Amino acid sequence: MSVSIVIPCYNQGRFLGEAIASAAAQRGLVSEIVVVDDGSTDETPAVATRDGSVRYLRQERRGLSEARNSGWRASSGDYVVFLDADDRLLPGAVEAGLEAFGRWPHAAFAFGHYELIDEHGAVLPTWRELRIADDRSFTTGDFELVLPDGRRAGRSPQPRRASDHYTAMLRRNYISMHAAVVYRRAVLEETGGFDPGLSALEDYDLYLHITRMNPVACHDQVVAQYRRHPAAMSCDTLNMLRMALFVLREQRPYLAEHPGATEAYEEGLTFWKRHYGKQLMLSVPSHLAAGRLRQAGSACLWPLALAVGGEPRAPVTLGGA
């Protein structure tokens, strides 16, 4: 049994060393660490080659999906973990995933929980779902706010919804952080990996593809740390919204094959519009303060258009940068 950890990196050299160290600390369970440099212009090459045990691959800038695909195809592990260069694995992360495969041997991937950290690596309060799942079913639960010291500071009650994993994934991406997942290599070969045509949400697209056809496993260990910082891809809210809606709509041909999927699909559209629409509206004051009138206009008009059932056909131009 061998495990490969693939770390795609584009100009995240200042965090890359932490990511590599967290991968190397997985108690001897990792057979190789592959860093894929997607055309970085910062210190990424120097950091990646500092440790001779890391396999370093460099390619011209082709995007996150292509970098991940290059990494897993160049690797040899029976299992694969994808760790973004600005994030970290926690001790025991790989072990928890492998133990889940032991309980559910037919699962295509196994996933756990994550916690948020800030730019400097300090743990942040994180909402965590009290879910119940096996390899065939997923039941949603309340969310607890977990403080950095482990204390629970509040709860957000949610209705319990039981369904198969695919139907639950249509409603929302309940995994959220990619490093919380351990994949069987066989399922990456079967699906072809990540869609290179997507500029974001390529992980959500793959989760939908896999759960539509395969059982998956869930465990309750916190296995990864998701870093919040201004340069993170998830900060491009408008692109995240566009990609979420596109990825979800690509599932329309398959809805009739799964009981409850059509209803879940409609709920998913509503969820993504509200989720990112709220973030867009909250971003307007900062755009205006910085003189970014074009971005402020888009951030206003997209949520309004979605509320009445439409979408702006092109970026809104109001002048300014």
N, C-alpha and C positions, 0 to 999 in steps of 0.2 A: 504494500500500500504506500503510494507516494503522493505528496502534495506539492503543487507549484503555486507560488504567490506572484502574481503579475502586477507590477506597479507602473501604470502609464504616467508620464510626467511632461508637462509643458510649462516651462518657466515657473516651477514651484521648487526650485533647488533649495530655497531656505528652509523648507519643511521636509525635503526628501530624506535627509539623514534620519529623522525621527521615524518616518514610515519604514525605512529599511531595518532600523533597529527593532521596531515592534514586530516585524515579520521574522527576523532572526531569533527572536526570543520565544518562539513557539515550541519549546521543550523538545527539540530534536525531531519534530514531526514533519518539518518542511524539507523537502529534498532539493529545492532550488528557488531562488528569488530572481525574477526577471524584471529588469527596469527597461521600459520602452520610452526612449526620449523622442518625443514628437516634434523635433525641430526646435528645441529650446535655444534661447540666446543668452541665458543666465549661467549660473554656476552648476547646473544640472550634471554635465559630463564629469566634472571634477568630483562631485559628491557621489555619483553613481559608481565611479571606478575606484573610489578610495578603499573599498573593501573588495579584495580579490575574489571573494566567494560569490559576489553578485554578478549575474550575467547581464551585460549592458548591450542593448540594441538601440541604434539610432536610425531614424527615418526622417525624411522631409515632412513638413507639417501636413498632416492628413486628418487630424481630428481624433477625438477620444475613442469613438467606435473602432476606427482603424487601428489605433494604438493598442487597444485591448485585444483585438483580433490578432494582430501581429504577435502579441505576447503569448497568448494561449497556444497559438499554432507553433510557436518556436519552443514551447515548453514540452515536458514529457510526463508530468504528473498524472496519476489516475484521478486526482481531484484538483480543482483550481479555485483560488481565491483572488478576486480583483480588489486591490487596495489603491485608492487614489493617493497621489503623492503628498497631499496636504492632510491626510487622515492617518489614524493609527489603529492597529489591532491591540486588544488587551490580552494579557497572559491567559492562556487556555482557550483562545478563540477557535483555533483549528481543532483542538481536542473536542470541544463541545459539538462542533459540526459533525465530526466523525462518529461520536457517540450517538447522535441523532440518526445517522445512517445505519448504525447498528440496530436501533429500535425499529426503523422503517427502511428495510433494505431495498425496497423498490423505488424510493424517492429519487427524483432527478436532481434536486438540490435541497439543502438544509439551511435554515436561517434562524437568527436570534435577534436580540435587542442591541441598541446602540445608545450612547450618551453624547451630548453636545460638549464641545470644548471651544474656547475662544482662540484668538489669533496666537496667544502666548502659551496655549496648552492647558489653561485652567478649566476645570470642569464647570459646566453651566447647568442650571436647572433644566430638566428635560421631562417632557410629557411622555409617559410610557403606557401602552395599552395592556390591560389585563385580559388578554385573549386566551382562548382555549382552542387547541388544534391538534389533529393527528395528520396522517399523510393523505387523508381523503376529505376531511372537513375542516372548516375554519369558522369559529364563532367569535364575533366581535365582543368587546367588553368595555367597561369604563376606562377612562384615562386617569392616571395618577401623576401628579407633579412631583418628581423626585429631585431633591436638593443635592448639591455636591457631596454632602456628608452622609447621604443615604436616607435621610428623613423624608417622610411623605408630607407635603405641605398643602395638598388639596386634591380634590377629585372632580372630574367632569363626567357626570353620569351619561351613559349612552345606551340606546336600546340594544338588546342582545339580538344579533342576526346570525343564524346558522346557514351555511351553504357550502358548496364545494369551493376549492381554492380559486378556481378561475372566475366564478361568479363574484366572489369576494374581491378579487383583484380588479374586476371591472368597476366596482364602486369607488375604489381608491387604491393607491399603491401602499399597501399595509406593511411593506418591508422598509421602504424609504431609503435606507442606506445600503449601498451595494456591498461594502466590505463585511456586512453581517451575514453574507451568503457564502456557502461552500458548494461549488458545482461538481457534479460528476463530469469528467472529461467527455464521456460518451454523449451526454446531452448537448454539449457545445458542438461536437462533430455532427450530430443529428440535425441541429437547427442551423448550423453555419455561424453561430455566434451573434454578434451585434450588427444591426443595420447601419452601414456606413453613410446612408443618406440622411440620418437623423443628427441634428446638431445638439440635441439634449433628449432626455427621457429614453435613451436607448436601453437602459436597464429595465424600465417599465415595459417597454415593448417586448423585451426578451422574457420577462416574467409572464406576461400574458400568453406569449407563444408557448412557453413550456407548460404552464398550469392548464392550458386548454387541452393538452394531450397526455399529461403525466401527473402522478402523485408527487407531492413535495412534503418536506418535513419541517417542523417548527420546534424550537426549544426556548427555554426561558432565561438563558444566560445572556448577560451583557457582554458583547464580544468586540465591540469597536467604538472608536471615538470619531465623531463627525465634526470637523473644524469649521467654524463660522468666521469668515473674514471677507473683506471687501472684494478681493479678486476671485472669489469662488464663482464657479459657473452658475450655481443656483441663484446668484444675485441678479442675473439677467431675467427679471420676472416676466417680461413680455414674451421673450423667446420660450421660456418654460411653459407659459400658458398656451402659446401656439402649438408647441410640440405635444403637450398633454392632450389637447383636443384632437390633433392629427392622429396620434398613436391610438387613442381610444376609438376613433371613427374607423380605423383600419380593421377593427374587430367586427364590424357589422355583418360581413358574410357568414360569420360563425355563430351568431346569437341563437338561431333557431335550433341548434344542436344541443343546447344546454337549458334545462328548465330554469326559469327565473332570470336568464341572462339579459333579456331585452329590458326588463325593469331595472336590473342592476346597471346596465349601460346608460340608461337615462339618468339614474342617480349619479353615475360617475361624471357625466357631462356637467350636471349641476354642481357637484363637488368641486371640480377643477375650476369652473368659472368663478365660484365664490372664493375658493382658496386663493387663487392668483389675482382675481379682481380686487379683493380687499387689499392685498399687498401693493397693487398698482396704485390704488387711491391713496394709500398711506405714503407712497413715494413722491406724490405731487409737490408738497411743500419743499422738499430738498431739491427737486429739479428746478423749481422756480427760483429758489434762493441762489442756485448756482448758475442761473441764466440759461438753463437747458430747456428752452421753450418747446422745442419739437418733442422731446421726451415727455414733458409735462402734458402736452396735448394728447399724445398717444395714451398715456397713463390714465387720462380722464375719459377719453372716448371709447377705448376698448371695453371697460366694464359697463358703460352705458349702452353700448351697442349689444353686448351679450345679454343684458337684462331684457331687451326687447326682441331677442331672437336673431340678431344679426352679428356681423363682424366687419370692421373696417377692411376694405379691399386693399388698401395700401397704407404705408406709414403716413401719419398726419403731419403736414409741414406748416408750422406757424411762424417760421423765422427762427433765427438763432442757431446755435450749434446742436 
